[in-house]
Amino acid sequence: MPAADRLRCVVLGALCLTLFVLLGCERQPAPTDGGGTTRPAAATGSAANEAAGGGKPVLIGHFASMTGSEATFGQSTDAGIRLAVKEANAAGGIMGRKIELKTYDDQGKPQEAGTAVTRLITSDKVVAVLGEVASSLSLAGGRVCQQYGVPMITPSSTNPAVTRTGDMVFRVCYTDPFQGEVCARFAREQLKAQTAATLYDQQQAYSKGLNDYFKKSFTELGGTITTEQAYSGGDQDYSAQLTTLRATQPDVLFLPGYYTDVANIALQVRKLGITVPLLGGDGWDSDKLAKIGGTAIEGAYYANHYAPDEQRPEVQEFIKRFQGEFKGEVPDGMAATGYDAALILFDALRRTPSLEGKALAKAIGETKDFHGVTGTISIDPDRNAKKPCLIVQVKNGQTTFVASYMPK
Ligand code: PHE
């Protein structure tokens, strides 16, 4: 072989090797060493990341209720996302670039959610947005993402309208028609309820929607709804609704609200001598539920995305790593869905030919059989995920697995 050709071969070989090494960075994030670091504060970027990674970090935004009456929603989701970011960076980042997360607190208010997302997109210039938990806030933030053409993945907003916002808005969780059906089936088949009364938050898209879907399925399954009562989030006195409801003598009480209100309602339910089982949706998921509700919430059932005592290896592995990172804290459902949403975004970032919104959205939409903590996730053409829905029970103040339902 002439010298010039030999040289060409060597150069080509070196190029291939470089490409191979670069692509090698695309592997799945490795577990962390589990060193007992504390939960980082919100809205931090890491200068060390920049120094370590080739090129500028890839900036990702998160809008979340870090404060307010649903504060554990934002805090848990953020913790799950931060664990995912840390693991991905430890494994080399994305195409040699570190991932940087910026979190803004929306205080659980739709207007703040809109402002936070606008800021993430227009001044921070994030490539994608993660959030929110509460559907009404995802609706507000999603509109902004759609307007600017920046992809958004909600980890846990279940109201169907959220992803109908447009082609930039995705979710990695199940939706409320299915969650409502699961609650209705559980009430009819396991609790043997003939009748149910409901009490929902008329200000939350999630609560109103889930109330309707439960009613529809429960009735289709041959049950009767005795009464539907409403409240506004943050109300302190539920005695009027509960007295009306008590007179209808339901077999089960369905409460499709968020944990702070539900815990207060449960206390007043038991005080009024109503002893029937309580049932709800994923909005109950917080360690605050049992802390506020105490014995009044003990034994109650709710639908959820995850249970810490599920024996799937993905779940137990995740809990170990989360506890290593956050001082032994047991992750709740939002930590798990936040973690999954982040991993799905990273996976899409590795596959997308460019960081431009449309290309990245296409890559997210092509997610198939991703093995997440909360189940195997494929994004369907409506940008939703088909996933199992669990029923869990509050036992000794802990969330415990009862049953898992598969979507049709
Ligand atoms: N699914 C709820 C909503 O859409 C939010 C939620 C998810 C709450 C998971 C708790 C746990 O509003």
Residues whose N, C-alpha, C, O or C-beta is under 5 A from the ligand:
A	BS01	LIG	V133 A134 S135 S156 S157 T158 N159 Y206 D282 G283 W284 D285 G333
